[in-house]
Amino acid sequence: MSDPVPEPVFEALSRGGGGAGATAHLRAAQFGKHLLLLRRVVDAARGAGHADADRARDAYDLLAEAQEHAPDRVATVLRHPTVGVWARRTALALAGHRPERPRVSGLAAIAAVAALRGGMDARLEVPLDGPTAPLPSLGRALVGVESRRVGTGRALFETTAGRAVLRTGNGPEVTVPEDPHEDAPGWHALRRLVAEHRGERLTLLLDDQDPDRMPGADLVAHRLGAAELARWRRDLAESWRLLVDHHWTVAAETADTVVTLTPITAPGGRAHTSATARHAFGNLGLSTPPGPTLLALTFAHEVQHAKLTALLDLVELTLPEDGSRFYAPWRPDPRPASGLFQGVYAHLGVAGFWRRHRHTVTGDEAARAHADFAHWRRSTVDAAEALADSGRLTAEGKRFLAATDRTLRAWLAEPVPAPAEEAAEAAARSHRERWHARHG
């Protein structure tokens, strides 16, 4: 393997796991990607003659100074998922590849947070989003003055001795609280979600407000209230206990990759949905958790997507699209090879979850878990076989998929009760028949 992915990391990931050792490498690569994107915004703004080019350069210089002053604390800001989303969108818009107005001034908000986190004194203008001033990774100040045009309004941000104040001149002055992840007058925080069990701790942020939080998803239109927040915290605590006790690799990878949870809506009357956006590494979108077991399953599923999307920034696993489409046992629509690869890897995580869970429960729940394990191991093996025969894989993709397939086929040898096997076969047959009736 080439230097971007050491052979042991590639091998561990291809088998389906990897643990904190592999995810640490992916996190480091994503951090470097964010740094490159931020620099790209500065250079592209200057090259395009953007009105905020000089402000962006000043913000970048402040950001670099803060990083040198307090590298670990500023790295927390720079790793935040929406930093990468904003930087990519802005760089593409500056290059004419997106129709939206480039939000170059967003770099000032990132620099402001870095200065606050790094304990530096700073004074600069940050952009407004409607009547609020968002500060990535912290929350937003309700300054109460809405700009007439998107990207034109500003608030003055000033931090001294570790405390920050925002003001507009004709709206209320807002002080960022000492703990910025707690609400305060005029301040809507990104609230913490904390779970701890047997000495293992998971700390996430609930992002229900940043404008860049989950590209392409149907976002919940309101900020979660106290009762909703309490439910998310309760289910997270119970699901974390389940992961730590029985799915320790998933627990380690979740703690090392997931930074934020974003509430989204389930389409078409579905009970639950989840999503991972390609360019928002560390953010997981999900609808209201349907209970701790399915929330734990969501982590097992979506962390697989997160690992694979991060790996794809380093290694090409599929060839460029040529219009080919394939049957996926988990989707109603035909999928390209890249989408099928994502599905195989994610459902390896799903099958692995049920493989362990079936031995931790009894009665009807155990019967359902056995059936789910039987269904997803067989369906994922079939999809992997179709992908291997597709002719759409690179050499690295073939090698990766072969190791994934070996893990799945080893699971085929594990016994399950006959009723579970029959239920799995019936579910797979029903899905195939519906799919072929629709697509031929």
C-alpha positions, 0 to 999 in steps of 0.5 A: 500500500502507498503511504497515505494508508499504511498496510496494517490500517488498510487491512484492519479496515478491509476486514470490517473493524480497525478500532481506534488505531485505524480511526486515528489515522483517518481522523488525522487525514481529515484534519489535514483535509480541513487545513488544506481547504481553509488555505484554499478559501484564502487563496481562492478569495484573493484570486477571485478578487472577492470583497472579503479576501483581505478579511479572510487573510486576516482571519487565517493569520489569527487562526494560525496564531491561535493554533500555535498558541494552543494547538490541542484546543484549536484542533478541536475547532478545526476538526469540527464537521461543519468547518470542513463543510463550509470550507469546501462549499466556499472554495467550490463557490469561489471557483464557480462550481456552485451557484451560491454566494461564497460565504468567505466571511465564515472564516472569521467565525472559525478564527474567533472561536479558535481565539476564544478556545486558545485563550487569546485576545482578539477583536474581529467581525463575524458574519450573521445568519439571519438574526444570529451570529453562529460560532462553529463548534460552540453555538450561536448568539441571538443578536436580533438584527437580521441582515438584508442580504445573505452574507452581508451582515456582521457582528463585532466579536471581542474576546478578552481574558477567555470571555467573549462578547458579540454586539451589532450596535443596534441589537442586544449585547450577547456574552458567550457563557463560561461554558459555551455548551450551556444555554444563556441569555441570548445564547443558543449552545450546541448542547453536550450529550455525555454517556459513561460506562465502565470507565469509557466515556462518550462526549458528543454535541447536539447540532440542531442549528449550524447552517452547514451541519448535514448537507442534503438531509431533511433537517428537523426545523426546530431546536430540540426542546427539553423533553426531546433533549432528555430522551436523546440523552437517556437513549444515548446513555443506554445504547453506550452501555450496550456498546461498551459491554458487547460491541467494544470495537464499535464503541471505540470507533464511535468515540473516535469518529463521531463528534456531533449528532444532527436531528433529521426527519424520517421520510415517508412515514418511516420510524427511523432514519440515519445518514452520514454526509460524505464531506461532514466527517464526524457528524451523524444525522438521525431521527429521534432515537427509537430506543437504545438498541436501535441507536446502538445499531445506528452507530454500528451502521453509520460509523462504517460509512464514516470510515469508508468515506474518510478512506475514499479521500485517500484511496480510490476503490471504484472506477469512475462512474459509467452509468452502471447500476446494481441491485442492493438488498437494502434499497428500493432503487438501483445503485452505482458501484460506489453506492453498493460498496458503501452499502456492503461495508455499512451492512457488514457493520449491521450484520456484525451488530446482530451477530453479537446482540443475539447472544445477549438477549432472550425470547422474542428479542433473541429470535428477531436478532437471529433472523436479522443476523441471518438476513444481513449476512446473506444479503451482504454476501450476495451484494459483495459478490455482485460488486466483485463481478461488476468490473467497476473496482480498482485494484485496491477496491478488489483487495479491500472487498476480498477481505470484507467478503472473507469476514462475511463468509466466515459468518455464514458458517455460524449456526442460527435457528431454522425459523430465523433462517427461514424468516431471513430467506423470506425477507430477502425473497420479498425484497428481490421480487418487489425490486424486480417488479419495479425495475425489471 
